[in-house]
Amino acid sequence: MPLSFNILNHFHMKDSQGGCKCAQMASWVMRLVLAVIFLNASYMKLFMMGVDGFAEAMGLPVIVAWLVALGELGAGIGIIAGKLIASQDSKGMLTRLSGGVIALIMLGAIILVKSKGFEAGLNAGIAGMYADLALLAMGLNFALMGNVGGHCGLCEK
């Protein structure tokens, strides 16, 4: 066994076309997390508190609350469906649209709701939006990248 033996080389996972399965799995993990979060948020607005209750609690017009709730539902479904139909959607438009809706909803949440946390100071404001910023970044990733995969580094020769 040569000294340059690298144990990580034994864990590479290339698919039948030579692509990287690691990047595909990472994409699925992000998609599933986003879908669960957005489908749950939509469920809460539609069935638990009601869209009218959500609108009142957030100080939003009812039409905006409906757009948010339905946007969360559509984006949650679309981010998964976008990958499932990737062979028919070569540009990843469903994934891009879903990612864009996620990013838009999160930007709205940050500006309209979370920015109020800055009244308690800069650190409190930023700390109150960590998860929102992460979800915004994930949405932007899918909006810009679509279904394009990458390489993990383990699978590179």
VMD Tcl script that draws the C-alpha trace (Angstrom):
set ca {
  {0.00 0.00 0.00}
  {1.63 3.28 -1.09}
  {2.08 6.12 1.38}
  {-0.14 8.36 -0.75}
  {-3.13 6.10 -0.04}
  {-6.17 8.28 0.57}
  {-9.08 6.58 2.30}
  {-11.50 9.14 0.86}
  {-10.85 7.81 -2.64}
  {-12.63 4.62 -1.63}
  {-15.84 6.48 -0.87}
  {-16.33 8.21 -4.21}
  {-19.68 7.61 -5.80}
  {-19.85 8.21 -9.51}
  {-23.00 7.41 -11.41}
  {-23.11 5.45 -14.67}
  {-22.41 8.61 -16.72}
  {-19.38 9.54 -14.59}
  {-21.21 12.27 -12.68}
  {-20.90 12.82 -8.97}
  {-23.58 11.16 -6.81}
  {-22.36 13.07 -3.75}
  {-23.45 16.39 -5.27}
  {-26.78 14.85 -6.27}
  {-27.36 13.61 -2.72}
  {-26.45 17.03 -1.28}
  {-28.95 18.64 -3.66}
  {-31.67 16.21 -2.55}
  {-30.96 16.97 1.12}
  {-31.34 20.71 0.49}
  {-34.50 20.13 -1.56}
  {-36.08 17.94 1.11}
  {-35.26 20.39 3.90}
  {-36.72 23.30 1.91}
  {-39.80 21.30 0.95}
  {-40.52 20.22 4.53}
  {-40.05 23.76 5.85}
  {-42.19 25.42 3.18}
  {-44.91 22.77 3.11}
  {-45.16 22.95 6.90}
  {-45.30 26.76 6.84}
  {-48.05 26.62 4.22}
  {-49.97 24.00 6.20}
  {-49.78 26.17 9.33}
  {-51.13 29.20 7.46}
  {-53.83 27.35 5.53}
  {-55.12 24.93 8.16}
  {-53.88 25.81 11.65}
  {-54.08 29.57 12.07}
  {-55.95 30.36 8.89}
  {-54.78 32.80 6.26}
  {-56.87 35.60 7.76}
  {-55.27 34.99 11.16}
  {-51.81 34.96 9.58}
  {-52.56 38.23 7.76}
  {-53.77 39.87 10.95}
  {-50.83 38.62 13.04}
  {-48.29 39.90 10.49}
  {-50.13 43.09 9.59}
  {-50.42 42.04 5.95}
  {-53.25 42.50 3.49}
  {-55.22 39.25 3.18}
  {-54.34 38.92 -0.52}
  {-50.62 39.05 0.31}
  {-51.11 36.44 3.03}
  {-52.85 34.16 0.50}
  {-50.01 34.68 -2.00}
  {-47.46 33.77 0.67}
  {-49.36 30.66 1.81}
  {-49.96 29.41 -1.73}
  {-46.43 30.39 -2.77}
  {-45.00 28.31 0.08}
  {-47.17 25.37 -0.94}
  {-46.23 25.65 -4.62}
  {-42.53 26.18 -3.93}
  {-42.42 23.24 -1.52}
  {-43.94 20.94 -4.11}
  {-42.03 22.49 -7.02}
  {-38.57 22.18 -5.49}
  {-39.04 18.39 -5.29}
  {-40.95 18.00 -8.56}
  {-38.32 20.08 -10.35}
  {-35.71 17.40 -9.73}
  {-38.11 14.55 -10.47}
  {-38.84 15.95 -13.94}
  {-35.27 17.09 -14.62}
  {-34.96 14.83 -17.65}
  {-37.91 16.64 -19.29}
  {-36.93 20.11 -18.02}
  {-33.39 20.58 -19.30}
  {-33.08 24.16 -18.06}
  {-34.51 23.35 -14.63}
  {-37.20 26.00 -14.93}
  {-39.50 24.48 -12.29}
  {-36.59 24.31 -9.85}
  {-35.56 27.87 -10.74}
  {-39.11 29.20 -10.35}
  {-39.55 27.41 -7.01}
  {-36.19 28.69 -5.77}
  {-37.12 32.21 -6.84}
  {-40.44 32.02 -4.99}
  {-38.62 30.79 -1.87}
  {-36.09 33.61 -2.11}
  {-38.83 36.20 -2.65}
  {-40.87 34.96 0.31}
  {-37.80 34.95 2.55}
  {-36.75 38.41 1.41}
  {-40.25 39.63 2.23}
  {-40.13 37.94 5.64}
  {-36.77 39.54 6.40}
  {-37.82 43.02 5.29}
  {-41.38 43.08 6.62}
  {-41.05 41.03 9.80}
  {-37.53 40.20 10.88}
  {-36.07 43.66 10.33}
  {-38.16 44.85 13.29}
  {-35.72 42.94 15.51}
  {-33.12 45.64 14.81}
  {-35.01 47.90 17.20}
  {-33.25 45.93 19.96}
  {-29.85 46.53 18.32}
  {-27.75 45.23 15.47}
  {-26.81 41.90 17.07}
  {-30.39 41.13 18.09}
  {-31.64 41.97 14.60}
  {-29.13 39.76 12.82}
  {-29.56 36.91 15.32}
  {-33.31 36.98 14.71}
  {-32.89 36.25 11.03}
  {-30.20 33.55 10.81}
  {-32.59 30.86 9.59}
  {-34.31 33.28 7.22}
  {-30.98 34.24 5.64}
  {-30.06 30.56 5.23}
  {-33.40 29.79 3.56}
  {-32.99 32.87 1.34}
  {-29.55 31.60 0.28}
  {-30.89 28.11 -0.43}
  {-33.72 29.54 -2.51}
  {-31.30 31.74 -4.45}
  {-29.04 28.74 -5.04}
  {-31.86 26.84 -6.75}
  {-33.14 29.94 -8.57}
  {-29.72 30.54 -10.11}
  {-28.44 26.97 -10.51}
  {-31.62 25.06 -11.39}
  {-30.86 21.36 -11.54}
  {-27.18 21.78 -12.39}
  {-25.09 19.49 -10.25}
  {-21.56 20.00 -9.11}
  {-18.63 17.91 -8.04}
  {-17.88 17.22 -4.41}
  {-14.12 16.97 -4.56}
  {-14.10 13.37 -3.33}
  {-15.04 12.14 -6.78}
  {-12.44 14.22 -8.63}
  {-9.30 12.45 -9.78}
}
mol new
graphics top color blue
foreach p $ca { graphics top sphere $p radius 0.5 }
foreach p [lrange $ca 0 end-1] q [lrange $ca 1 end] { graphics top cylinder $p $q radius 0.2 }
display resetview
